[in-house]
């Protein structure tokens, strides 16, 4: 997946990655994709693309989490406002 991530340290900082940070990053990714008019299928395809840092099992797991987030956020005002 070739896109900027909130999980990537900026300016060489070594902050810890927490569950909250991961959840916020996924929510931001879903919201951003929705705002650009992408579908859940588009986003899932992006997550499942070959990646040198993530194995297939991890990408599949992440795609399921992204799908859950999409469904959860699509019923809320979060995506409407994006």
Beta strands, then each sheet from edge to edge (+ up, - down):
end
